[in-house]
Amino acid sequence: MANLDEPLRKVLGDKTAKVLEKGLDLHTAGDLLHHYPRRYAHRGELTQLSGLQDGEHVTVMAEVVKVQGRTLSRSPGYVLEITVTDGTGELKLSFFGRKGSYRPEKDLSPGTRGLFAGKISTYRPRSGRAVRQLAHPQYKVVHEKGAEQAAQEWADEIIPIYPSTKNLPIETIGTSVGTVLDQLDLPADPMPAPLLRRRDLIGLREAYEGIHRPRSWEDLGRARKRLKWDEAFVVQVALAQRRLAASALPATPRPPSFGGLQAEFDARLPFELTEGQREVGDEIAADLALEHPMHRLLQGDVGSGKTVVALRAMLQVVDGGGQAALLAPTEVLAQQHHRSITGMLGDLAQAGQIGGADNATRVALLTGSQGAKARKEALLDAASGAAGIVVGTHALLQESVQFADLGLVVVDEQHRFGVEQRDALREKTGGGRPHVLVMTATPIPRTVAMTVFGDLETSVLGQLPAGRSEIQTHVVPPEKPAFFARTWERIKEEASNGRQIYIVCPRIGEQEGDEGDAIASDEEARRSPLGIMEVLPKLEELLTGLRIGVLHGKLHPDEKDAVMRRFTDRDLDVLLATTVIEVGVDVPNATVMVIMDADRFGVSQLHQLRGRVGRGSLHGLCLLVTDAEPGSKARERLDAVASTTDGFKLSRLDLEQRREGDVLGAAQAGRTSSLRLLTLQKDEDVIRDAREEATTLVEKDPDLSDHPGLATVLASLLDEDRADFLEKT
């Protein structure tokens, strides 16, 4: 008998075990049983030979009338031909290979009756009429007694088709799975019996049988339901344990202060907060007042006002005697945040300066390319506590950066930062841990996955602030050259009315690498993506008289800042850029976004870029220029982006195309996902129910001491690396 941890070499022998290990990285009986079929074939109803059609997948019952082999002039050199009949017609069964290598030669002698399944094709010998054949058909010998019943059972059989590799026959996998199932000795079911009854789930042994050797489609459905549940539930137990452990970690509470910086800021706001901003602000304020660290995801569509919400949270922490760090993915965005925050705070950000408010703080900026003097000043302000808010890029993660009392970490566009990077900033606090607020405009697949899988508390900003305008999006396709010509006319019209325009390219120039998450699948690899330096001379011809600025990641930070300031101050009509302007850039006078080679970008990037226009009272226009043909996947993606401005709908599309990654971090570690059957877009109900059950169970039994089987399964899934990853996420 074999348990799930039994090495395959003990169950199957060294030869087969080595093949499975080399081809599919399967080492134990459990590995093999969790290598589920990717689909299932169904032989279907019996067909008479007289009614066969080319290309059909058929199952026939017939009698062998002739067996002969003949040598071929070409490889593989030999074919065994077996002629069968059912009285209505004849059919050839052809087996190609080496002489003497066929089992059918022994099984299918003249007079034998059998069932044969495969795809019908026709060939025409040099002399004679066309002949119908099945090449390498599946077959089963049947005896006269009970032949009809055997035939129907065989035709109805569900055949598992396993994922395989070039040199590993699917039959080897199926046979090996059968051997393991026949010897399988499972311990007690790891799922609590009351839970199985509540959720109408079958036992684990029955589930393994049902997914690998289903007797009916109903069997298969029940098996998939149970095994999906296991995947969801085990992950949810791990997350519930982490949430419980996190709630026990110490963090300095930062309750709201009355009469402090936040109250003064609120009183000066020139606009009304939306209802959503107030509600989310209250959720965050309540979290910050607790004695354990907040770990909250703030989801808001492009332009929904996340920055104001985050700034109010940072001011609450400053009022409580702490500091807040805002981590941005690019220098352009960090500079934009610094400029925006100091602008909104006014004299409240001018502590120690003439004209500064009595209760003011400082807002420091720290980036990797700063001059020595500015960097030294920012480091001193952070370490001394003079700067209540520190805005920066990856430079904030360096060991030389110290804080007096880091109380809140705000991570903007969290998918740009690895787990280790985010954790490095979180560790820069003396006792306990800082509160963490993660912000994203268009949740990338893994962010959505982690949200639904329950690792983060979630706040959603669902409405746009008053004054935000509509953005129209259109695809500019290759089959409509007039649209392309009209693009440049529209740009000149907007500029003549005092408006400004972004034009984005995937690359800097011919010799430079991509700056974004540009997509270049085989389908779309027609030519190199357009670069700024290639497009610039053409723009100068097409847009004569317009003031064009260039912005990309290779520029010195001072140059980047100078270009952005010129664009913000309306000294430029057109900003030709890479994706460095993807997030955070806020120029209300900009009304047109032209994205060249738009099919080279992902859905989330396109939505982020589009969000740079329509940021004031002026309507926005986004033009997706592409040479992708109609019907291609690239065009489908662009059409989807053009059809909606709802970032949450688009994140679903992104998820469907890219899947959610491994919730326990295996994808980041280069390993296979621990989820085989469960998918976010189809199984949210399963995940939600599993979270509910897991939370209840872990609250009653945090260490799973009453559920040893479940603890064992969790330990095998959650190795040290994944546990560490999950803790840091």
N, C-alpha and C positions, 0 to 999 in steps of 0.2 A: 504494500500500500504506500501511497505517496501523499505528503502534505504539500501545501503551496510553496514552502521554502525548499523542497527537495530539488537538488540539482538535476537538470535534464539528462545528464550523462548516466545517472543512476536509473532513470526511468526508461530512457530511449536507447541507451548505448552511446559510446563515444562518437561513432561515425555520424549519426543523425544529429546528436547534440552539437557537434562542431559546425555542421552546416547551418543550423538554426542560430547558433551564436555568431558566426561570421556574417550570415546574411541579414539577420534581423535583430542582433544584439539581445537575444533571449537566452536566459541562463537558468531559470528555475521553472518549476511547474506553474507557479503563479504568473510568471512572465508570459508563458505560452497561453494560459487560459485568458489572460487579459489582452491578448492579441486577437481582437474580435474581427469577424468577417466584415469586409467593407461593403458587401452587398450580397444578395441571395438570388440564385437562379431558380426557375421553376420550369420543369420539363413540359408541363401542359398536357392537353388532351391528346389522345392517340389519333394519328392521321393515316388515312389509306394512301397506299403508294400511288394510286391513280390520280390523286388530287394534289400532289406536291408542286410547290412553286419555288423558283430560284430565290435564294436569300432568306427563306423561311427557316426559323428554328423549330424543328419538329421532333416528335417522338413517335416511332412506329414499332409495331410488333410484327415480325416476319420470320420465315424459315430459311435457313441457309441451304442453297442449292448447288453452290460451286465455290471452291477455294483454290486460288492459284496465285503464284508469285511470278514476277517478271523483272528482269534487269533493265535499268534505265541507263541511258548514255550520260546523263547529267547527275550531279549530286542530288540526293544521298545515294543514288545508285540502285535502289531496289524498292519495289512496292508490292505489298500483299493486297490482293483484291479478292473480296468476298462478295458474292452475288446472293441477294436475298429476295424473297417474294412473299406477298400476302394473298396472292390469288388475283389481285386487281392490277398488279404491275410489278416491275423489278427495280432494284436499286443496288448500286455498287457501294461497298464500304472499302475505303482506301486507307492503308496504313503504310506510311513512308518511313524508311530507315535502313537498318542493316539486316541482311538475311539471317534468319534464325533468331531474331531479337524480339519476336512478337508473342505475347501471351494469347492474342486472338487465334493464332494458328492452332493452339492447343484446345481453346475453349469452343471454337465455332466450327466444328466439322459439319459436313453435309447432313441434313436432317435435323439439326439442332434448331430449336426455336429460341428467339431472344428479343429483347427490347433494345432499340437503338435510338440515340438522341444526338442531334447536332444540327449544323446549318447546311441546307441544300445548295449544291452548286452543280454546274453542268460543264462537261468537257467533251471535246469531239476528237476521237482517235483519227489517225491519218486515213484509215480506211473504215468507213462505217458511219452510222448515225450518231447523233448527240446522246451522251450517257449522263444520267443523273447520279450524283454520288454524295456520300457523307465522308468527309476526310477526318480521320482519327475520331470517330464518334465514341461517346460513352455507350456502354452496353451492359446488359445483364441477361444471363441465360435463365429461361423460365421452363418449368416442366409442365406437361399437359394438364395435370391435376391442379386446379386452382389457377390456371394461367391467366384468365381474364382478371381475377381479383389481384393477382400479383402485378399484372400489367398496369392496372389502374393505380395501385399503391406506388409503383415505381414512377409513373408519370406525375403523380401528385407530390412526390418527394421534394422538399425544399433543400437546395444545394448551396452551402456556404461558399463564398468566393473570398479568399483571404488576401490581404495586402502581401505582396511578395517582392522578390528581387529577380534579376535576370537569370541567375544560375540556381534558383531555388524553386522547384516545381510546387504549385499550389497543392498538389496531391500529397506531397510530403508533409506540409503543414497540417492538412486535414487528418491524415493518418496519425500524426504525432499527437494532435489534440485528442483524438479518439482513444489512443493508448493511455494518455494521462487521465482522461475522464474515467476510464475503466478501472484505474488503480487509485483514484482520488479518495483520500481519507481526510475529511474536513473536521475540524473541532466544532464546538458549539457555535451557532450563528452569532457573529459579532453584534448584530443589531438586536436591541431589546425586543422581546416578544410582544409586549404591549404596543410598541411603536409599529411593528410589522402589521399587527391587526388594525390599528388606527388608520394606517395608510394603505391597507389592502395590498400588501407586498408578499410575494412568494419567498420561500427559503433560498439560501445562497446556492446550495447544491442544485436545486431545481432550476435556478437562474442560469448557472453554467451550462447545464444540459440544454436549456431552452435556447440559448444564444448560439451554441455550437452544433446542436443536433435537434433543431426544432421539429416537432411532429406536425405542427400546424402554425399558421400565421398568428393565431391567438397565443400559442406557446411563446413564440418569438416576441410578441408585444409585451407579455408579462415579464419575460426575462429582461428585456431592455428597460422596462419601467423600474425593476428592482436594481439593476446595475447602475442606471443613471442616478437613482436615489443614493446609492452607496457613494458615488463620486461626489455628489453635492453635499451629502451629510458629513462625510469625513472632513472635507475642506471647511465646512461651516463649524464643526467642532473645533478644529484648529484655530479658526478665526475667533470663535467665542472664547476660547482659552486665552488668546492674546488680548482680547478686549477686557476680559476680567483681570488679567495681570496688569494691563495698562492702567486700569482704574485704581490699582493699588499703588502705582508709582507716585512719588511726591512731585508736586509742582506748586510754585508760589501762586496763590490766588490773587487775581487782579480785579477786584469788583469795581463796578462803575463809581466814579467820583462825581460829586456834585460841585459845580463851580470850577472845574478844572479845564484842561485844554480841550477835551472833547466837547464839553458843554459850550465853550466859547466858539469852537469851530462850527458846531451845529447852529448857533445863533447867527453866525455870519454867512451861512450858506445862501447863495443867491437864487436857489431853486428849492422846490419841495422834494424831499425824498419820496420815492415811490412806496406804495404799501409793501411791496416785496422787499425793498431795501430796509425798511423799518423792521419787518418781521425777521429777516435774516440777521440784521444787526442785534436784535434782542436774543436770538439763539446763540450767537457768538458771545455776546456779553455775558450770558448765563454760564456758558462753558468756561470763560476766562475767570469767573469768580470761584470756580471749583478748585479743590486741592489736588486734583490729578490732571494730567496734561490733556488739553483738547487735541483731537485729531480729526479735523473737519475738512470736507471737500466743498468748496464754493463753486457751483456750476452756474454759469450765466452766459447767455449768448453774447456774441460780439456786440459791444455797446450797451450792455445792460446795466452798467454802473458798478462793476465789481471793485474798481479802484477806490471809490468813495467808501464802500463798505469796509474794505481792508484798512483804509486810513483811519476810520473811526475806531476800529479794533486796536490799531497800533497806538492811537492816542489814549485809549482806555488803559493800556499797559503802561504807557509813559506816566499817566496820572497816578498809577499805582506804584511808581518808583522804579519801573523796569525799562528795558530797551526792546525795540523791535527791529528785526532785520528783514528786509525785502530782497529776495533772491530772484534776479531776472536772468534770462538765458543769453541775452546779447548786450553788448555795450550800448548800442543804439537804444534798446528798450530801457536799460538801466538809466541812461541819461534822460530819456523821455520821462520815466517815472520820477526821477529826482527833480526835473524841471516842473512837472505837473504838481507834485506834492508841495514843493516850496511855493509854487504859485498859488495853490489853494490855501495854504496856511498863512501866507503873507508874513506879517510881523510876528506871528506865533512860531515861526521857524528861525527867528533872528536873535536867539539868546546871545547876550554879550555884545550885541551890535547897537549902534546908535539907532534909535527908533524901534528897537525890539520891544515886544510886549513884556510886561512884568513876569508872566508865567511861561514865557517862551522856552522852546527847546531848540535843538539844532538838527538839521537833516544832512548827514554826511553821505558822500558818494565815493565808492571804492571800486575801481576797475583795474584790470591787469596792465593797462597801457598808460596809466597816469604818470605824470612827472613826479620826481622824487619829493618835491616840496608838498604838492597836493596830497600825495599818498601818505606822507608822514603826518600831516595835519589830520587826515581822515582816520588813520590808525589811532592817533592820540585821542581824538574825540570819541571813538568807539571804546577804547580801553578805559578812559576816565569816566565815561558815562555822560559827558557833555552833550553828545549826540543821542537824543532819545530814539531817533530813527536812522538806521544805516541802510542805504540802498547800494546794491552791488551785483556783480556777476560772480563767476566762479572764484574770483579773487577773494571773496568773503570766506572761502573754505580753507584758505591757507593757514598753516599753523601760526604764522606771525600775527594773525588777526585775533584780537582778544576783546571781550566785552566785559563791562563792569557788572551787568546784571541782565543777561539776555532772557527776556520773558516770553517773546513771541517770534516765531519764524513764519513769514509769509512767503510761499513759493509760487511764483507766477509761471503758468504754463509748465506744470510739473513734469510733463513727458520729456522735456529737454534735459532733465537731470537724472543721472543714475541714482540707484539706491544708496550707494556708498557716498556719493556727493551730498545728498540730502542729510544723511546720517552724520556726516562730518560737521555740518553746521549745528545740528541738534545737540551734539556733544559739547558745544562751546558754552556750557552753563555750569555753574559751580555745583550747587546741590539740586537734586531733582532734575526735571526735564522741562524745556520750554514748551509752551503751547504751540501747535502747528496748524496753520491755515493754508490749504492748497487751493489754488485758483486755476480754473481752466475755462476757456470760452467754447471750444468744441471738444468735448471729451474724446480722446483717442481711444481705440479699442480696449487697451488694458485698463485705462481709467474707468471706462464704463463697466468693464468686467469686475473690477475691484469694488465698485460702488454696489452693484447688484449682489456680488458675493458677500458684501457686508463688512468689509474691513474698515470703511470710513463712515463716520456720521456725515450726512449730506444735507446741504442747503442749496436751494435752487432759486435763482433770480429769473422768473419767467416773463416779466414784462419789461419793455424798454422805457427809459425815462421820457418825459414829455420833451418834445422838440426833436427827437430822432426821426429821421425821414426814411421814406421807402427807398429801397435799392432795387433797380431792375437789372436783370442779368440776361445776357444773350450770347449764344454761341456764334462765332464768326467762322463758318466752315469752308473747306476748300472748294466745295461745289457751288459756292455763291461768291464769286470774286467781287461782285458789286458791294457786298457787305464789308469786305476788307478795305476797299477804297473809301467807303463811307466812314469807316473808323477814323481816318485822319481828318476828314472834313469835320466830323463831330468834335474832335479835339480842338481844332482851330476855332470852332464856334464857341465852345466853352471858354477858351482862353480869351477870346474877344470880349466876353461878358465878365472878365475878371476872375474866372474860376481857374482851378488848378487840376493837374492831371498826374496820375502815377502810370508809369509803364514798367512792367516787371518782366525780367527774363530769367531763365533757369540758371544761367551761368554768367561769369564775368567775361570770359573770352575763350578763344579756341584752346589755349593752353592751360586753362584753369579748371579745377574740379567743381563739382556742384556745390551750391551753398544750402540747398534745401533737401527735402525728402523726395526729390524728383523721381518719378517712376519711369523705368526704361525696360519694359518687358520685351520679349521677343517680338510680340505683335507690333510694338510701337517703336522698335529700334530702326527707324527709317534713315536717320541721319543724326549727327551730333546736335544736341539742343542748342538753341540760339543763345549767344552771349551778348552782354551789354556792348562790348567793344565792336562787335560785328554790326549791331543794330544802330549804334550812335551815328555813323556817317549817313545812313539812310534817313534817319529821323531829321538830321540837319537839312536834308534836301526836301523831305516831305513837309516839315514844319518850319519853313523859313520864317525868320523873324521872332520865333518864340524862344524864350530863355530856358535852356535845358541844363539841368544839373545831374550829376552822376553820383550814385551812392552804392557802395558794396563793402563786403567784409574785409577786403585787403587794404582799404584806406586807413591812414593813421586816425586814431580816435578824434584828434582835434579837427581833422579834415571832415570826418563824418559828422561831428557836432556842428561844424560851420555850415555844411551843406544843408543839414536839417533846419538849422536856424534860418538860413536864407529862404528855404521853402516855407517854413512857418510864417516868416515875415513877408511873404508874397513877393520876394525878390526873384523867384523862379516860377515859370509857368508849368514846366514839366519836370518831374523827378523820374529819371531812368534808374531803376534799382534792381537788385536781387532780392531775395526773401528776407533781407535784414529789416525790411519794413513790415514783416508779416504780422507782428503783434505790437500793440501798445502805442503805435504812432498815431497822433491825434491832431489832424489839421482840418477843422470844420469847413474851410473854404474849398477843400479838394472834393470834386464831384465825379471824376471819371477814373476808373481803374481798368487798364488794358493789360491783360496777362498773355504774353506771347508764349507759344508752345504750351498752352494750358494743359494739354493732355499729359505733360511730363510731371505734373504735380498731383499730390494726393488730395482727396476730398477735403480733409481738414485744412490743409494749407490754402486751398482755393477759397474756402469760406473765411479764413482769417484774413487773407489778402483783400477780399471783397469788403470786409468790415472796415477798411481804412477810409471808405467814402460814405457819404450819407450820414456823417457824424454831427451835422448841425441841422439847420432848418432847410437846407438845400437837398433836393432829391439826388440820389446817387445812381450811377450807371456803371456796370461791370461788363466788360467785353472779353469773352474767352476765345482767343484766337488759336486755331488749331488746323492741322492738315490731316487729322485722323478721319478716316472714312466713315460714312454712315453704317451703323450696324456693328461697329467694332466695340470692344469693351471700353476703350478710351472714350469714345463718343457717348456711350451709355452713362459713363461717370460724369461727363460734362453736362449732359442733358439733365441729369439728376440734380446737379448743383444749380443749374439755371431754373429748375422747377420750384425750388423752395429756398427761403432764407432762414428756415428753422434749423439752427445748428444741432439740435438734439436729433432731429430726423436724419440729418446728414451723418451724424456720428454712428447711427444705426447702419447706414449704408457702408460706412468705412469699416464697421465691425464685420459685416457680412463678407466684405472683400478680403479682409486681412485676418479675421478671427481674433480672439481676445488674448492670445498668448497664454502662457501657463500661469494660473493665479498664484501658484506657489513659487514662481520664480524660475522654473526650469528653463523657460525659453531664454531668459537672460543669461543663464549659465550654459547654454548650448546643449541642453538635454531635451529628451522627448517630453512632451506635455504629459502631466499626470491625468489629464482628462481625455478619455477615449470616446465616450458617447455623449457627454453633456456639452451643449452649446448654449451660449448666452441668449442668442436671438430667438431660440425655440423653447428654452426650458426655464424661463424666468419664474414660472409658477413653482416648479420643482425646487429651484434655488430658494425662493421665498419660504416655502413650507419647511425645507431642510433647515434654514436659518432659525425659524421659530422653534423647531424641535430641539436643535442643537443648543440654542441659548437656554432653554428650560433645563435640559439635561446637565449642562455644564454648571449652571447655577446651583443645582442640587448635588452634583458630584464633580467638582472642579478637576480633580486628579484622575478621574475615571477609575477609581479604586473598586467601584461596584460593577464596572464594565470592562473586565480585563481583555476580552476579545477585541473590543473596540480600541482599547489602548494599544494593543499589538498592531492592529491595522494602521492606526495613526502613526505609530513609530516607524513602520516600514515605508509609509508615504512621505513622512516629514523627517527626512534625514537632517543632519546637523546643518548643512549648507542652506537647505530650504527653510529650516526653522530660523536661522540667522537672517535670511533674506526677508522673511515674513515679519520678523520683529522690527526690522529697520524700515520697512515700507510705510 
